[in-house]
Amino acid sequence: MTRNAPADEGKAGEAGRPVVFTVFTATYNRAHTLPRLYQALQAQTFRDFEWLIVDDGSTDETPELVAHWQREGKLAIRYVRQEHAHKKTAFNRGVALARGELFLALDSDDACVPQALERFWFHWQSIPENRRQDFSAVTCLCQDEEGRIVGDPFPAPVVDSDSLEMRHRYRVRGEKWGFHRTDVLRRFPFPEDLSGYVPEDVVWMAIAREFKTRYVNEPLRIYRVAAPPGEEQISHALDWRAMAPGHVVWMVSILTVEWPYFRSNPRRFLWAAATLTRFRLHGGRPPRGWWRRLPGGARPLVVALAPAGVVLWVRDRLVRAKRQLARRRSPGSGSMGA
């Protein structure tokens, strides 16, 4: 297989041929941002990849836009449309359909430097072949549109570690980007039986227990820190009940998978214990047998922080009631109140 095909070879991923990278994008009504990503992928110096787009039921012109790009033939683009579900479902579907050995997710409003795939491939190949089966991923830094590094750098130019150690031992924070081996992701799918949003840590931390990551201090992703004026923003009216199932599973994951690092970051575990009660009261259910799986020290922590969780739950309800009242009183809401 040609690993660094010339720029005019756009057939990678077609007719079922395997490729090195599947660049995956989950999208929903982002026809106005996808061209930026399309241009970034066209500029890649490494060409052995497919662009797999899973459209989560867009109602804008996304299907027509992607069809136009497919007719252009400048990239190998696979487009799959599904009923509106959630990003976790789109991600799992992308992993199942991927033809790439390595799976690289890139959001519909982001971009990357022209050498991104080339550098990822270089760093993956730099891992000795007899050790590569112990690794799942290569992770790099992000930069904003002004070229400034987003978040903390890694403690050295190249570090072989895992997500747990990077968070708790090295205290690295902020946005990062990288690929995982596709076969590993197929072993660790996002739980689709949970409604609503499922935090990515539920999957990344489970992988970290078995596989290492090579971390490199290269900014390869261009991260969009703020949307431009007029672009749709995420609503501030959070639906805590919709968030509850995924967040309960996340908190249980912190209190089990991450527990060996309690001494290095006790505040995270105090927060998780209180937040577990908070989202259980919002309707989230822990996994079956979760209490028995908790380490001995985590159980009294959950009990001790339960009152704090109740306070957070009450605060959520008061905030929600206040926002609902404000909407009813706002002009154009139909309210007759002053």
N, C-alpha and C positions, 0 to 999 in steps of 0.2 A: 504494500500500500504506500502511495506517495504521501509523506507526512507534511510536506510544505509545498503544496501544489501552487502553480503560478496563479496570478490574480484572475486570469480569464478562464480558469477551470472551475465552473460553477455547478458541477454535477455531483459533488459530494453529498451523500445521504439519499440520493435518488435511487429508485428501483431496489430499495432494501439494502444497499451497500453500506456496511458499517463505516463509521467515521471516528475520528479521535474525540471530538467534542460535540455534544449536543448543547447548544445555547438555548436555554428555555426561557420563555416569557409568558407569564400569565397576564391576561389583560381583560379589562372591563371598561368599555366606553373611553378608550384612550387613543382614538384615532388622531387626536391633535398632538400627542406626544410621541407616538410610534415612529414618525419619520426621523426623528433625532437618533433613535436607536438603529434604525435601518441604515442610516448614513455611517454610523460608527462601525457596524458590522461589515459594510462594504469596504471600509478602509483597512480591515484587518490584514496584516502581513502573513498570517498563518491561515491557510484556506481549507484545511481538512475539517470542516464542521458543517453542521446543519443548524438552521434556526427553526426551532419547534415552538409554535405559538398555540397556546390553548386559550381560546376565547370563552370567557365565562358568561356567555349570553349577552354580549354587547348589543345595544339598540342604536348605536351611531353607525357611521359608515366604515367601521373596521373591516367587515368582510370584503367590501369592494376595494378598499385600499390594499389589503393583502393580496387579493386576486390580481390587481394591477402589478404589484411587485413580482408575483410569481410569473406573470407573462413576460416581464422584463428579462427574467432568467439570469440576473446578476448574482443571486444567492440561491442556495438550495433551501427553500422555505417549505415547511409542512405546517398546515393550518388545520386545527381541530376545533370544532365548536361544540359547546355543551350548554345545557340549561343552567341558568344562574344558580350556582351553589356557593362555593367559597374557594379561596385561594388554595386551601389545603387539598381540596378535591382535584383542582386543576394541577397542582404540583404532583400528586400521586399519579394522575393520568399521564402527565409528561414523562415521569420516570418510567412508567410501564411501556410507553411508546418509543422511548429514546433509542436511537441507533448508535449513539456515541458511547465510547468506553468511559468517558468522563462527562459529568453533567454539571453545567454551569448556568445558574439562574441569574438573569439580568432583568430588572424591573422595566416596565414599559415607559418610564419617564427618566431613565438613566442612560448613560453612555459609558464608553471605555476608550482608553488610548489605543492607537492603531496596533501597538505591539502586545496587547493584552494576552491574546491566545498564544502567541509565540513565546512570551515569557513564562506563561503557565506551563506550557509544554516543556520548556527548558528546565524549569525547576522540578517538574515531575520526573523527567529523565535523569536529573542529577541525583535522585535518591538511588542508592545502589540496588541493582535488580534483585539481589538476594534478600533485601529488606523491604522491598516495595509492597509486599503482601500485608505488611503490618501497618501500612498507611492507607488512609481513606481520602486525603484531601491536601490541597495546597491553598493557603489563604494569604491574601495580600492586604495592603492598605487602600484607603479611598482618599480621593481629593475632591475639593469642591470645584465649582466652575471657574474660580480664580486661581486654582492651582495650590490651595492651602490644604495641608493634611487634615483629614477629619478624624478626630479621636486620637488615642495614644499610639505611638509606634511600638513595635515589639522590642524586647530587651536586647536583641542583637540582630544583625542583618539577616541571618538565617537561624531559626530555632525549631527543633523537632520536639513537639510537645502535644498537648491536647487541650480542648476547650475548657476543661475543668481546671487544669493547672494554670492555663493562661489567665483565667479570670481570678482565681483565688491566690495563687502564688505570686504571679507577676503583676496582678492588678491592672491589666490592660483593659481599657474601656473604649467605647465608641464604635462607629460603623466600620465593618470589614467586609471583604468579598472573597469568594473562592469557589472552587469546584469540589465535588465529591465523586468518588468512583460510583458509576451507575449501579453496579451489582451490590454495593453496600447499601445504597439508598433503597433498593428493592427489599432489603431485609428490614429496614426501619421506616415503614410508611407512617405518614401522619394519620392519627385515628379519625376516621370518617364517621364513626358512630357518635361523635360528639358534635352537637350543633354549635354554630358560630365559630369564632376565631380560636385557633389553637396556637399558642406561642411556639415559635420555632425551637426554643430551648428544649422542649419536650423531646424532640428528635435529635438535635445536635449533642446534647449531653448524654443521651443513651449511646450514640455512636462513639463518643469520647471514652467510654468505659472499655472499648475493645480495640479502637484504632487510633493511631497517631496522625497528626497533621504537620506538614511543613509550613511554617510561618515565615514570610519574607517581607522585608521592609521596602517594598516597591509599591507606589501608588498607581494602580492600573485601572481602577474604576473611577469614573467621574460622577460623583454623587450629587444629586440635586437637593440641596439643603432646604431651599424655600421655593414654593411655587411662584411663578410670575403673577403680577397683578391681574385679577380677573379670573384666574384659574380656580376651579372648584376646590374647596377645602374640605377636610374631614370635619364632620359635624362635632360640635362640642357637647351635644346632648347625648352623652354616652348611655348605652343600653346595658346596664350592669347584668341584668338577667341573661341577656344574650351572650355576654362574656363569661358567665359563671362556669359552664361546664369545662371549657378549656383552661380557665385559670385555676380551678380546683385541681385538675390533673397536673398542671404546672407546679403548683405549690407542693403537692405530694412528691413530685419528681425532685424538687429542690431538697426536701427534707429526707429523701432516701439516697438518690444518686450523688448529691453534692455534700452529704452530711460529713464525710471524712475531712472536709475543709472547714468545719465549724469554727475552729480556733482562729483561723486566718481571717474570717469575715463574719463574726457573730451577728452583726446587724442584719445581714441578708436573711439569716435563718429566723431571727425574731420577727422580721417583716413577713416572711413566708408563713410562719405559724399563725400570726394574726390575720393575714389575708386569706388563709385557708378557711377560717371560720366565717369571715366576711362573705366570701363567695359561696360557701355552703348555704348560708342564710338567703342568698339571692337565688338559690335553686340548683347549684352545682352539686353533682354527686361524685364522691371519690371512687376510684377503681375498687373492684371487689377485693377484699382482703388487705386493703391498704394499711389498716391499723397494725396488723401483725407484721407487715413489712417495714414499718417505721423502726429505725434504730432506737434502742432503749432511751437514749437521752432526748430524742425528738418528741417522745410521747408526753412527758411532763411539760415540755415547752409549748406544745399545742394546747394543753389544758390551761397552763398559766396565762397564755396570751389570748384565750378565748374572749374574755371581757373586752380587750382592745378590739378584737374582731367585731364584736357586737356594736361597739361605738362607731367603727368605720361603716358598718351596715346602716345604722341609723342615720349617719351623716349622708350617705348616698341617697337614702330615701328623702331626706329633707332637701337636698340639692335638686333631685328630680322633681319634687313637688314645687319648688320655687321656680324652676325653669318652665314647668307646665303652666303655672300661674302667669308668668311673664309672657308666654306665647298667647295665652287667652286674652291678655290685656293689650297686646301689641296692635298697632293699626293694621287693618285689613284682615284681622283674625276672625271677624264676625262677632266679637264680644261687644256687649253694650255697656261694659263697665267703664269707669272713668280712666 
